[in-house]
Amino acid sequence: MKVLVAYISKTGTTEEIAKRAGEILSARGVEKNADIEVTPLDTVGSLQGYDRLILGSPINGMKVLPQFKEFIGAHVAGSGKPIDLFVVSYLFERGRKVWKNAIRKDLEKIRTLAGASSVEIFGGRLPGPLPTFARFIFGTPKGLPLDIRDWGKIEAWAEGIADKM
């Protein structure tokens, strides 16, 4: 079985999550002779030869990046391959309900377009503190750590995918 873990990453956060998922899938897939490839989405040519796709994008402006949506529409939609999606959003974990709903709405469109069996949302990381006005608008509490990724959740998700392989 050949599995593609492809991602778009602006700050390295989504890349780190993709690489950790790839490590877990590789370790768990040994007995199933799984070949796991982890690579940036913009380096992916054809999806031919892959048996499963795991694709990730950060959330920006309450939506996946346009390149992610374009890739799914052009290459993934209708492929018939098992697909799992993940997105990374700092605001989803601790932001206002209105922003969470906007992200969920966009993800449902992407999930439907891709024909994905699952979509997971992970907390992200910021390079520096949000300004006071941004914290107010987004509803994030003062003093929130800059890195709110839950590695236990990420690893459990990857293990669940490995179980399905």
Residue pairs with C-beta under 8 A, 6 or more apart in sequence:
1 29
1 32
1 33
1 34
1 35
1 51
1 52
1 165
2 34
2 35
2 37
2 49
2 50
2 51
2 52
3 25
3 29
3 34
3 35
3 36
3 37
3 50
3 51
3 52
3 53
3 54
3 165
4 37
4 39
4 44
4 47
4 50
4 52
4 53
4 54
5 18
5 21
5 22
5 25
5 36
5 37
5 38
5 39
5 54
5 55
5 56
6 18
6 38
6 39
6 40
6 41
6 44
6 53
6 54
6 55
6 56
7 14
7 15
7 17
7 18
7 38
7 40
7 41
7 55
7 56
7 57
8 14
8 40
8 41
8 42
8 56
8 57
8 58
8 65
8 67
8 68
9 15
9 16
9 18
9 40
9 56
9 58
10 58
10 60
10 65
11 58
11 125
11 127
13 58
13 88
13 124
13 125
13 149
14 56
14 57
14 58
14 88
15 40
17 56
17 86
17 88
17 122
17 149
17 154
18 38
18 54
18 56
19 38
20 151
20 154
20 155
20 158
21 38
21 54
21 86
21 154
21 157
21 158
21 161
22 36
22 37
22 38
24 155
24 158
24 159
24 162
25 34
25 36
25 54
25 158
25 161
25 162
25 165
26 34
26 36
28 34
28 158
28 159
28 162
28 163
28 165
29 35
29 36
29 162
29 165
32 165
34 165
37 50
41 55
41 57
41 67
41 68
41 71
42 67
44 71
44 75
47 53
47 75
47 76
47 79
47 81
50 81
51 81
51 82
52 81
52 82
52 83
52 84
52 161
52 165
53 76
53 79
53 81
53 82
53 83
53 84
54 83
54 84
54 85
54 86
54 161
55 68
55 71
55 72
55 76
55 83
55 84
55 85
55 86
55 114
56 85
56 86
56 87
56 88
57 64
57 65
57 68
57 85
57 87
57 88
58 64
58 65
58 87
58 88
58 89
58 124
59 87
59 88
59 89
59 91
59 92
59 103
59 106
59 124
62 91
62 99
62 102
62 103
62 106
63 69
63 102
63 103
63 106
64 87
64 106
64 107
64 110
68 110
69 110
69 113
72 110
72 113
72 114
73 113
76 83
76 113
76 114
76 115
77 113
77 114
77 115
78 115
79 115
80 115
82 117
82 164
83 114
83 115
83 116
83 117
84 116
84 117
84 118
84 119
84 120
84 161
85 107
85 110
85 111
85 114
85 116
85 118
85 119
85 120
86 119
86 120
86 121
86 122
86 157
87 103
87 107
87 119
87 120
87 121
87 122
88 121
88 122
88 123
88 124
88 149
89 103
89 121
89 122
89 123
89 124
90 123
90 124
90 125
90 126
90 140
90 148
91 99
91 100
91 103
91 138
91 140
92 99
92 100
92 103
92 121
92 123
93 123
93 124
93 148
94 123
94 139
94 140
94 141
94 144
94 148
95 138
95 139
95 140
96 138
96 139
99 138
99 139
103 121
107 119
107 121
110 116
110 119
111 119
118 161
120 157
122 149
122 150
122 153
122 154
122 157
123 148
123 149
123 150
124 147
124 148
124 149
125 146
125 147
125 148
125 149
126 146
126 147
127 146
128 146
129 146
130 138
130 140
134 140
135 141
135 142
